[in-house]
Amino acid sequence: MKVINQLFFLSLLIGALAFTACSEDIEREPSPVPTEGVQAYVYAESTSLTFVPTDALSFTLNVARQNAQEAATVHLQAEGEGFTLPETVDFAAGENVKQVLITFDIPIGTTSTLKVSVPEEESYVYANSEITFTITLDYTWEDYGTGTYTSMLFGQSWPQPIMKAKEANAYKLPDCITVGYPITFTLSDDGQELVAWDIQATGYEDSSYGMVYFLPESMQRDGNVLIFAMQGLVVLDGGYGILYNGFSETLELP
């Protein structure tokens, strides 16, 4: 009886394997490719661009279409302040791709975003119907000399190269705490007050909380010495929390 049961189980197993093998041989029909409408999509070589005031303040977007049999018009929708681009792109019969010139006028020292999209009824389902650009208009940085940076948090002091913006009383400290992580800030016209210091990554990562960011509570100036009452922030629950507090970072200007 045990032998009969074993043979019955073996036959079931062989049948299951045969069914699996057959099912793998079944050819799946590909998803249907749309053939109606404009079927347009957008793409670019780079979506994060940095300019300086002497550059041509423009960049290009590629608008393409899958169905190029007839002449057609593709509409563009834009979200972003300070950018200029056409609302429509005209294609001749047989033409697949058009380059669209986008110009912009944003304040120096700022970063803005632009989202460009194709209406759903004109888009191609297997490609990107929207694209987001991040555009920075940076200052023209010039060498200001070498000062001294003293970090209370890290207990070190070192010679610090300093750059100054040609267009404003803004300063950049290249590779300050960590190589590849500059620190920038802006002083008032008389240089006595701190006007702007965005939350900036230091490049130092806490073993428990990750990247540490600097944001000063205040600044005092004593001659050529800038003393920043600093906070060390980390990302917590989608926002910033204070990890280090009550310390000063000092920069002695040349």
C-alpha positions in Angstrom: 0.0 0.0 0.0 2.9 2.3 0.9 4.5 1.6 -2.5 1.2 2.5 -4.3 0.9 5.8 -2.4 4.5 6.7 -3.3 3.9 5.9 -7.0 0.7 8.0 -6.9 2.6 11.0 -5.3 5.4 10.6 -7.9 3.0 10.8 -10.8 1.4 13.9 -9.3 4.9 15.5 -9.0 5.8 14.7 -12.6 2.5 16.1 -13.8 3.0 19.3 -11.9 6.5 19.7 -13.3 5.3 19.1 -16.8 2.6 21.7 -16.3 5.1 24.2 -15.1 7.4 23.5 -18.0 4.5 24.0 -20.4 3.4 27.2 -18.8 6.8 28.6 -19.1 6.7 27.9 -22.8 3.5 29.9 -23.2 4.3 33.0 -25.2 3.0 36.2 -23.5 1.5 38.7 -25.7 3.3 42.1 -25.5 1.4 45.1 -24.2 -0.3 46.9 -27.0 1.6 49.9 -28.4 -0.6 53.0 -28.7 -0.9 54.2 -32.3 -3.4 57.0 -31.9 -2.7 60.7 -31.0 0.6 62.7 -30.9 2.4 60.4 -28.4 4.8 63.0 -27.2 7.4 62.9 -24.5 10.3 65.0 -23.1 13.9 64.5 -22.1 17.2 66.4 -21.6 20.9 65.6 -21.2 20.9 67.1 -17.8 18.3 68.4 -15.4 20.5 70.1 -12.8 22.4 73.1 -14.3 24.5 75.9 -12.8 25.2 79.2 -14.5 27.1 82.4 -13.8 26.0 85.9 -14.8 28.3 86.0 -17.9 26.7 82.8 -19.3 23.9 82.7 -21.8 21.0 82.2 -19.4 19.3 79.5 -21.5 19.1 75.7 -21.9 17.4 73.3 -24.1 14.6 70.7 -23.8 14.0 67.9 -26.2 10.4 67.3 -27.2 9.9 64.1 -29.2 7.0 62.0 -30.5 6.4 58.4 -31.2 4.0 58.9 -34.0 5.6 61.1 -36.7 3.5 60.2 -39.7 1.6 63.5 -39.9 2.3 67.1 -39.0 1.2 67.8 -35.4 1.4 70.3 -32.5 2.5 69.4 -29.0 1.4 71.6 -26.1 3.8 72.3 -23.2 2.7 73.1 -19.6 5.2 74.9 -17.4 5.4 75.4 -13.6 8.1 77.8 -12.3 8.8 81.5 -11.9 11.3 83.3 -14.1 11.3 80.9 -17.0 10.2 81.6 -20.6 9.4 78.8 -23.2 6.9 78.3 -26.0 3.5 77.0 -25.2 3.4 74.8 -28.3 5.9 72.9 -30.5 5.1 72.3 -34.1 6.2 69.1 -35.9 6.3 68.6 -39.7 5.4 65.2 -41.1 8.2 62.8 -40.5 9.8 65.0 -37.8 10.4 63.1 -34.5 12.4 65.5 -32.3 12.5 69.2 -31.7 14.8 71.2 -29.4 13.1 73.9 -27.4 15.0 76.8 -26.1 14.2 77.9 -22.5 15.5 81.2 -21.1 15.4 82.4 -17.5 15.8 85.4 -15.3 16.2 84.5 -11.6 18.1 86.4 -8.9 21.8 85.9 -8.6 22.8 83.5 -5.9 19.5 81.5 -6.0 18.2 78.2 -7.3 14.8 77.7 -9.0 12.9 74.7 -10.4 11.0 74.4 -13.6 8.6 71.5 -14.3 7.6 71.0 -18.0 5.0 68.5 -19.0 2.9 67.3 -21.9 -0.9 67.0 -21.5 -2.0 63.5 -20.8 -4.0 63.3 -24.0 -0.9 64.1 -26.0 1.6 62.0 -24.1 3.3 58.7 -24.9 2.5 56.1 -22.2 6.0 54.4 -22.3 8.1 57.6 -21.9 8.4 60.6 -19.6 5.5 63.1 -20.0 7.1 65.5 -17.6 10.6 66.7 -16.5 11.9 68.9 -13.7 14.9 71.2 -14.0 16.9 72.6 -11.1 18.6 75.8 -12.2 21.2 77.7 -10.2 22.4 81.2 -11.1 25.6 81.3 -9.0 27.8 84.3 -8.2 31.1 85.0 -10.0 33.6 83.9 -7.3 37.0 85.6 -7.0 39.9 84.8 -4.8 39.8 86.7 -1.6 42.9 85.2 0.0 43.6 82.8 2.8 42.2 83.2 6.3 42.0 81.0 9.4 39.1 78.8 10.3 38.7 77.6 13.9 36.1 74.9 14.7 35.1 74.5 18.4 33.0 71.5 17.4 35.9 69.6 15.9 38.6 71.1 18.0 40.8 72.1 15.1 42.1 75.2 13.3 43.4 75.4 9.7 44.3 77.8 6.9 41.1 78.5 5.0 41.0 79.7 1.3 38.2 82.3 0.9 36.4 83.4 -2.2 34.2 86.5 -2.5 31.4 87.1 -4.9 31.9 89.8 -7.5 28.2 90.8 -7.4 27.5 90.9 -3.7 29.1 90.8 -0.2 29.0 87.0 -0.2 31.7 84.6 0.7 32.5 81.0 0.0 34.8 78.7 2.0 35.8 75.8 -0.3 36.3 72.4 1.3 35.8 73.9 4.7 34.9 71.1 7.1 35.1 68.3 4.5 36.6 68.2 1.0 33.8 68.8 -1.6 31.5 70.7 0.9 31.8 74.5 0.6 30.2 76.9 3.1 28.7 80.1 1.8 27.2 83.1 3.6 26.3 86.7 2.9 27.1 89.8 5.0 25.5 93.2 5.1 27.0 95.9 2.8 29.1 97.2 5.8 30.1 93.6 6.6 29.0 93.9 10.2 25.9 91.6 10.1 25.1 88.2 8.8 22.4 88.5 6.1 22.1 85.0 4.8 23.4 81.5 5.7 21.3 78.6 4.3 21.3 75.3 6.1 24.5 73.7 4.7 25.9 70.2 4.8 29.3 70.0 6.4 30.3 66.6 4.9 30.7 65.2 8.4 28.4 62.3 9.2 27.4 61.5 12.8 27.6 57.7 13.5 24.0 57.6 14.7 22.2 60.4 12.8 24.1 60.9 9.5 25.0 64.1 7.8 25.5 67.2 10.1 24.4 70.6 8.8 25.5 74.0 10.1 23.1 76.9 10.8 24.3 79.8 12.9 22.0 81.4 15.5 23.9 84.7 15.3 27.2 86.3 14.2 29.5 88.8 15.9 32.4 90.6 14.2 35.5 91.7 16.0 37.8 93.4 13.5 38.5 90.8 10.8 37.2 87.9 13.0 33.7 86.5 12.4 32.3 84.5 15.3 29.3 82.3 14.5 27.2 81.0 17.3 26.5 77.7 15.6 24.0 74.9 15.6 24.7 71.4 14.3 21.6 70.0 12.7 20.6 66.5 11.5 17.6 65.3 9.5 14.9 63.9 11.8 11.4 62.8 10.7 11.6 64.7 7.5 12.8 67.9 9.2 15.9 69.2 11.0 16.7 68.6 14.7 19.5 70.1 16.8 22.2 67.6 17.6 25.0 70.0 18.6 24.5 73.4 20.2 26.3 75.9 22.3 29.5 76.0 20.2 31.2 78.7 18.0 32.9 78.5 14.6 35.3 81.3 13.9 36.6 82.7 10.6 39.5 85.2 10.6 39.5 87.0 7.3 42.8 87.9 5.5 
